[in-house]
Amino acid sequence: MDRTPIKTPCVKVCFVDPKAGVCLGCFRTMEELGRWTRYSDAERDAIMQALPERETAYRATRVKQC
């Protein structure tokens, strides 16, 4: 059986910021991480498109805290 790998934004840097509730490697939430294999391709694509903005917002918040 030919299985196409599931697309993922994982960069193998798994550390969740407990305050923000996101992985600092890929910026997915805990729920997204846990449900990733159950999402449809369209749902995964939508999440992946949101990740750059989520990362930018997270980093902007971190700069303000320093």
Phi and psi restraints in degrees (range 20) as a CNS / XPLOR table:
assign (resid 1 and name C) (resid 2 and name N)
       (resid 2 and name CA) (resid 2 and name C) 1.0 -86.5 20.0 2
assign (resid 2 and name N) (resid 2 and name CA)
       (resid 2 and name C) (resid 3 and name N) 1.0 114.0 20.0 2
assign (resid 2 and name C) (resid 3 and name N)
       (resid 3 and name CA) (resid 3 and name C) 1.0 -109.5 20.0 2
assign (resid 3 and name N) (resid 3 and name CA)
       (resid 3 and name C) (resid 4 and name N) 1.0 123.9 20.0 2
assign (resid 3 and name C) (resid 4 and name N)
       (resid 4 and name CA) (resid 4 and name C) 1.0 -81.8 20.0 2
assign (resid 4 and name N) (resid 4 and name CA)
       (resid 4 and name C) (resid 5 and name N) 1.0 129.7 20.0 2
assign (resid 4 and name C) (resid 5 and name N)
       (resid 5 and name CA) (resid 5 and name C) 1.0 -62.0 20.0 2
assign (resid 5 and name N) (resid 5 and name CA)
       (resid 5 and name C) (resid 6 and name N) 1.0 147.6 20.0 2
assign (resid 5 and name C) (resid 6 and name N)
       (resid 6 and name CA) (resid 6 and name C) 1.0 -76.0 20.0 2
assign (resid 6 and name N) (resid 6 and name CA)
       (resid 6 and name C) (resid 7 and name N) 1.0 131.0 20.0 2
assign (resid 6 and name C) (resid 7 and name N)
       (resid 7 and name CA) (resid 7 and name C) 1.0 -65.0 20.0 2
assign (resid 7 and name N) (resid 7 and name CA)
       (resid 7 and name C) (resid 8 and name N) 1.0 141.2 20.0 2
assign (resid 7 and name C) (resid 8 and name N)
       (resid 8 and name CA) (resid 8 and name C) 1.0 -149.2 20.0 2
assign (resid 8 and name N) (resid 8 and name CA)
       (resid 8 and name C) (resid 9 and name N) 1.0 146.0 20.0 2
assign (resid 8 and name C) (resid 9 and name N)
       (resid 9 and name CA) (resid 9 and name C) 1.0 -88.2 20.0 2
assign (resid 9 and name N) (resid 9 and name CA)
       (resid 9 and name C) (resid 10 and name N) 1.0 4.5 20.0 2
assign (resid 9 and name C) (resid 10 and name N)
       (resid 10 and name CA) (resid 10 and name C) 1.0 -58.7 20.0 2
assign (resid 10 and name N) (resid 10 and name CA)
       (resid 10 and name C) (resid 11 and name N) 1.0 132.3 20.0 2
assign (resid 10 and name C) (resid 11 and name N)
       (resid 11 and name CA) (resid 11 and name C) 1.0 -116.0 20.0 2
assign (resid 11 and name N) (resid 11 and name CA)
       (resid 11 and name C) (resid 12 and name N) 1.0 14.4 20.0 2
assign (resid 11 and name C) (resid 12 and name N)
       (resid 12 and name CA) (resid 12 and name C) 1.0 61.7 20.0 2
assign (resid 12 and name N) (resid 12 and name CA)
       (resid 12 and name C) (resid 13 and name N) 1.0 31.5 20.0 2
assign (resid 12 and name C) (resid 13 and name N)
       (resid 13 and name CA) (resid 13 and name C) 1.0 -122.6 20.0 2
assign (resid 13 and name N) (resid 13 and name CA)
       (resid 13 and name C) (resid 14 and name N) 1.0 83.8 20.0 2
assign (resid 13 and name C) (resid 14 and name N)
       (resid 14 and name CA) (resid 14 and name C) 1.0 -98.7 20.0 2
assign (resid 14 and name N) (resid 14 and name CA)
       (resid 14 and name C) (resid 15 and name N) 1.0 103.5 20.0 2
assign (resid 14 and name C) (resid 15 and name N)
       (resid 15 and name CA) (resid 15 and name C) 1.0 -146.9 20.0 2
assign (resid 15 and name N) (resid 15 and name CA)
       (resid 15 and name C) (resid 16 and name N) 1.0 120.4 20.0 2
assign (resid 15 and name C) (resid 16 and name N)
       (resid 16 and name CA) (resid 16 and name C) 1.0 -96.9 20.0 2
assign (resid 16 and name N) (resid 16 and name CA)
       (resid 16 and name C) (resid 17 and name N) 1.0 125.5 20.0 2
assign (resid 16 and name C) (resid 17 and name N)
       (resid 17 and name CA) (resid 17 and name C) 1.0 -75.6 20.0 2
assign (resid 17 and name N) (resid 17 and name CA)
       (resid 17 and name C) (resid 18 and name N) 1.0 113.3 20.0 2
assign (resid 17 and name C) (resid 18 and name N)
       (resid 18 and name CA) (resid 18 and name C) 1.0 -64.0 20.0 2
assign (resid 18 and name N) (resid 18 and name CA)
       (resid 18 and name C) (resid 19 and name N) 1.0 -30.1 20.0 2
assign (resid 18 and name C) (resid 19 and name N)
       (resid 19 and name CA) (resid 19 and name C) 1.0 -73.8 20.0 2
assign (resid 19 and name N) (resid 19 and name CA)
       (resid 19 and name C) (resid 20 and name N) 1.0 -44.2 20.0 2
assign (resid 19 and name C) (resid 20 and name N)
       (resid 20 and name CA) (resid 20 and name C) 1.0 -83.0 20.0 2
assign (resid 20 and name N) (resid 20 and name CA)
       (resid 20 and name C) (resid 21 and name N) 1.0 -24.9 20.0 2
assign (resid 20 and name C) (resid 21 and name N)
       (resid 21 and name CA) (resid 21 and name C) 1.0 72.4 20.0 2
assign (resid 21 and name N) (resid 21 and name CA)
       (resid 21 and name C) (resid 22 and name N) 1.0 27.4 20.0 2
assign (resid 21 and name C) (resid 22 and name N)
       (resid 22 and name CA) (resid 22 and name C) 1.0 -129.9 20.0 2
assign (resid 22 and name N) (resid 22 and name CA)
       (resid 22 and name C) (resid 23 and name N) 1.0 152.3 20.0 2
assign (resid 22 and name C) (resid 23 and name N)
       (resid 23 and name CA) (resid 23 and name C) 1.0 -74.2 20.0 2
assign (resid 23 and name N) (resid 23 and name CA)
       (resid 23 and name C) (resid 24 and name N) 1.0 131.3 20.0 2
assign (resid 23 and name C) (resid 24 and name N)
       (resid 24 and name CA) (resid 24 and name C) 1.0 -81.7 20.0 2
assign (resid 24 and name N) (resid 24 and name CA)
       (resid 24 and name C) (resid 25 and name N) 1.0 -2.5 20.0 2
assign (resid 24 and name C) (resid 25 and name N)
       (resid 25 and name CA) (resid 25 and name C) 1.0 -88.4 20.0 2
assign (resid 25 and name N) (resid 25 and name CA)
       (resid 25 and name C) (resid 26 and name N) 1.0 -44.9 20.0 2
assign (resid 25 and name C) (resid 26 and name N)
       (resid 26 and name CA) (resid 26 and name C) 1.0 -121.0 20.0 2
assign (resid 26 and name N) (resid 26 and name CA)
       (resid 26 and name C) (resid 27 and name N) 1.0 -12.3 20.0 2
assign (resid 26 and name C) (resid 27 and name N)
       (resid 27 and name CA) (resid 27 and name C) 1.0 69.7 20.0 2
assign (resid 27 and name N) (resid 27 and name CA)
       (resid 27 and name C) (resid 28 and name N) 1.0 23.2 20.0 2
assign (resid 27 and name C) (resid 28 and name N)
       (resid 28 and name CA) (resid 28 and name C) 1.0 -85.4 20.0 2
assign (resid 28 and name N) (resid 28 and name CA)
       (resid 28 and name C) (resid 29 and name N) 1.0 151.9 20.0 2
assign (resid 28 and name C) (resid 29 and name N)
       (resid 29 and name CA) (resid 29 and name C) 1.0 -77.2 20.0 2
assign (resid 29 and name N) (resid 29 and name CA)
       (resid 29 and name C) (resid 30 and name N) 1.0 167.7 20.0 2
assign (resid 29 and name C) (resid 30 and name N)
       (resid 30 and name CA) (resid 30 and name C) 1.0 -59.4 20.0 2
assign (resid 30 and name N) (resid 30 and name CA)
       (resid 30 and name C) (resid 31 and name N) 1.0 -41.7 20.0 2
assign (resid 30 and name C) (resid 31 and name N)
       (resid 31 and name CA) (resid 31 and name C) 1.0 -61.3 20.0 2
assign (resid 31 and name N) (resid 31 and name CA)
       (resid 31 and name C) (resid 32 and name N) 1.0 -44.8 20.0 2
assign (resid 31 and name C) (resid 32 and name N)
       (resid 32 and name CA) (resid 32 and name C) 1.0 -63.5 20.0 2
assign (resid 32 and name N) (resid 32 and name CA)
       (resid 32 and name C) (resid 33 and name N) 1.0 -41.0 20.0 2
assign (resid 32 and name C) (resid 33 and name N)
       (resid 33 and name CA) (resid 33 and name C) 1.0 -60.6 20.0 2
assign (resid 33 and name N) (resid 33 and name CA)
       (resid 33 and name C) (resid 34 and name N) 1.0 -46.0 20.0 2
assign (resid 33 and name C) (resid 34 and name N)
       (resid 34 and name CA) (resid 34 and name C) 1.0 -68.6 20.0 2
assign (resid 34 and name N) (resid 34 and name CA)
       (resid 34 and name C) (resid 35 and name N) 1.0 -31.0 20.0 2
assign (resid 34 and name C) (resid 35 and name N)
       (resid 35 and name CA) (resid 35 and name C) 1.0 -101.6 20.0 2
assign (resid 35 and name N) (resid 35 and name CA)
       (resid 35 and name C) (resid 36 and name N) 1.0 0.6 20.0 2
assign (resid 35 and name C) (resid 36 and name N)
       (resid 36 and name CA) (resid 36 and name C) 1.0 -49.5 20.0 2
assign (resid 36 and name N) (resid 36 and name CA)
       (resid 36 and name C) (resid 37 and name N) 1.0 -46.6 20.0 2
assign (resid 36 and name C) (resid 37 and name N)
       (resid 37 and name CA) (resid 37 and name C) 1.0 -72.9 20.0 2
assign (resid 37 and name N) (resid 37 and name CA)
       (resid 37 and name C) (resid 38 and name N) 1.0 -15.1 20.0 2
assign (resid 37 and name C) (resid 38 and name N)
       (resid 38 and name CA) (resid 38 and name C) 1.0 -94.6 20.0 2
assign (resid 38 and name N) (resid 38 and name CA)
       (resid 38 and name C) (resid 39 and name N) 1.0 -12.2 20.0 2
assign (resid 38 and name C) (resid 39 and name N)
       (resid 39 and name CA) (resid 39 and name C) 1.0 -71.6 20.0 2
assign (resid 39 and name N) (resid 39 and name CA)
       (resid 39 and name C) (resid 40 and name N) 1.0 153.3 20.0 2
assign (resid 39 and name C) (resid 40 and name N)
       (resid 40 and name CA) (resid 40 and name C) 1.0 -76.2 20.0 2
assign (resid 40 and name N) (resid 40 and name CA)
       (resid 40 and name C) (resid 41 and name N) 1.0 166.4 20.0 2
assign (resid 40 and name C) (resid 41 and name N)
       (resid 41 and name CA) (resid 41 and name C) 1.0 -57.5 20.0 2
assign (resid 41 and name N) (resid 41 and name CA)
       (resid 41 and name C) (resid 42 and name N) 1.0 -41.0 20.0 2
assign (resid 41 and name C) (resid 42 and name N)
       (resid 42 and name CA) (resid 42 and name C) 1.0 -63.9 20.0 2
assign (resid 42 and name N) (resid 42 and name CA)
       (resid 42 and name C) (resid 43 and name N) 1.0 -41.3 20.0 2
assign (resid 42 and name C) (resid 43 and name N)
       (resid 43 and name CA) (resid 43 and name C) 1.0 -65.6 20.0 2
assign (resid 43 and name N) (resid 43 and name CA)
       (resid 43 and name C) (resid 44 and name N) 1.0 -43.0 20.0 2
assign (resid 43 and name C) (resid 44 and name N)
       (resid 44 and name CA) (resid 44 and name C) 1.0 -63.4 20.0 2
assign (resid 44 and name N) (resid 44 and name CA)
       (resid 44 and name C) (resid 45 and name N) 1.0 -42.2 20.0 2
assign (resid 44 and name C) (resid 45 and name N)
       (resid 45 and name CA) (resid 45 and name C) 1.0 -60.7 20.0 2
assign (resid 45 and name N) (resid 45 and name CA)
       (resid 45 and name C) (resid 46 and name N) 1.0 -42.3 20.0 2
assign (resid 45 and name C) (resid 46 and name N)
       (resid 46 and name CA) (resid 46 and name C) 1.0 -63.4 20.0 2
assign (resid 46 and name N) (resid 46 and name CA)
       (resid 46 and name C) (resid 47 and name N) 1.0 -42.4 20.0 2
assign (resid 46 and name C) (resid 47 and name N)
       (resid 47 and name CA) (resid 47 and name C) 1.0 -64.9 20.0 2
assign (resid 47 and name N) (resid 47 and name CA)
       (resid 47 and name C) (resid 48 and name N) 1.0 -45.2 20.0 2
assign (resid 47 and name C) (resid 48 and name N)
       (resid 48 and name CA) (resid 48 and name C) 1.0 -62.3 20.0 2
assign (resid 48 and name N) (resid 48 and name CA)
       (resid 48 and name C) (resid 49 and name N) 1.0 -33.4 20.0 2
assign (resid 48 and name C) (resid 49 and name N)
       (resid 49 and name CA) (resid 49 and name C) 1.0 -70.0 20.0 2
assign (resid 49 and name N) (resid 49 and name CA)
       (resid 49 and name C) (resid 50 and name N) 1.0 -27.3 20.0 2
assign (resid 49 and name C) (resid 50 and name N)
       (resid 50 and name CA) (resid 50 and name C) 1.0 -81.5 20.0 2
assign (resid 50 and name N) (resid 50 and name CA)
       (resid 50 and name C) (resid 51 and name N) 1.0 -18.2 20.0 2
assign (resid 50 and name C) (resid 51 and name N)
       (resid 51 and name CA) (resid 51 and name C) 1.0 -63.4 20.0 2
assign (resid 51 and name N) (resid 51 and name CA)
       (resid 51 and name C) (resid 52 and name N) 1.0 -41.4 20.0 2
assign (resid 51 and name C) (resid 52 and name N)
       (resid 52 and name CA) (resid 52 and name C) 1.0 -59.7 20.0 2
assign (resid 52 and name N) (resid 52 and name CA)
       (resid 52 and name C) (resid 53 and name N) 1.0 -40.9 20.0 2
assign (resid 52 and name C) (resid 53 and name N)
       (resid 53 and name CA) (resid 53 and name C) 1.0 -67.5 20.0 2
assign (resid 53 and name N) (resid 53 and name CA)
       (resid 53 and name C) (resid 54 and name N) 1.0 -38.3 20.0 2
assign (resid 53 and name C) (resid 54 and name N)
       (resid 54 and name CA) (resid 54 and name C) 1.0 -63.6 20.0 2
assign (resid 54 and name N) (resid 54 and name CA)
       (resid 54 and name C) (resid 55 and name N) 1.0 -41.6 20.0 2
assign (resid 54 and name C) (resid 55 and name N)
       (resid 55 and name CA) (resid 55 and name C) 1.0 -64.5 20.0 2
assign (resid 55 and name N) (resid 55 and name CA)
       (resid 55 and name C) (resid 56 and name N) 1.0 -44.5 20.0 2
assign (resid 55 and name C) (resid 56 and name N)
       (resid 56 and name CA) (resid 56 and name C) 1.0 -59.9 20.0 2
assign (resid 56 and name N) (resid 56 and name CA)
       (resid 56 and name C) (resid 57 and name N) 1.0 -45.2 20.0 2
assign (resid 56 and name C) (resid 57 and name N)
       (resid 57 and name CA) (resid 57 and name C) 1.0 -63.5 20.0 2
assign (resid 57 and name N) (resid 57 and name CA)
       (resid 57 and name C) (resid 58 and name N) 1.0 -41.2 20.0 2
assign (resid 57 and name C) (resid 58 and name N)
       (resid 58 and name CA) (resid 58 and name C) 1.0 -62.6 20.0 2
assign (resid 58 and name N) (resid 58 and name CA)
       (resid 58 and name C) (resid 59 and name N) 1.0 -47.7 20.0 2
assign (resid 58 and name C) (resid 59 and name N)
       (resid 59 and name CA) (resid 59 and name C) 1.0 -65.2 20.0 2
assign (resid 59 and name N) (resid 59 and name CA)
       (resid 59 and name C) (resid 60 and name N) 1.0 -36.0 20.0 2
assign (resid 59 and name C) (resid 60 and name N)
       (resid 60 and name CA) (resid 60 and name C) 1.0 -64.1 20.0 2
assign (resid 60 and name N) (resid 60 and name CA)
       (resid 60 and name C) (resid 61 and name N) 1.0 -39.1 20.0 2
assign (resid 60 and name C) (resid 61 and name N)
       (resid 61 and name CA) (resid 61 and name C) 1.0 -64.6 20.0 2
assign (resid 61 and name N) (resid 61 and name CA)
       (resid 61 and name C) (resid 62 and name N) 1.0 -41.1 20.0 2
assign (resid 61 and name C) (resid 62 and name N)
       (resid 62 and name CA) (resid 62 and name C) 1.0 -65.2 20.0 2
assign (resid 62 and name N) (resid 62 and name CA)
       (resid 62 and name C) (resid 63 and name N) 1.0 -38.1 20.0 2
assign (resid 62 and name C) (resid 63 and name N)
       (resid 63 and name CA) (resid 63 and name C) 1.0 -64.4 20.0 2
assign (resid 63 and name N) (resid 63 and name CA)
       (resid 63 and name C) (resid 64 and name N) 1.0 -40.9 20.0 2
assign (resid 63 and name C) (resid 64 and name N)
       (resid 64 and name CA) (resid 64 and name C) 1.0 -65.5 20.0 2
assign (resid 64 and name N) (resid 64 and name CA)
       (resid 64 and name C) (resid 65 and name N) 1.0 -30.0 20.0 2
assign (resid 64 and name C) (resid 65 and name N)
       (resid 65 and name CA) (resid 65 and name C) 1.0 -77.3 20.0 2
assign (resid 65 and name N) (resid 65 and name CA)
       (resid 65 and name C) (resid 66 and name N) 1.0 -21.2 20.0 2
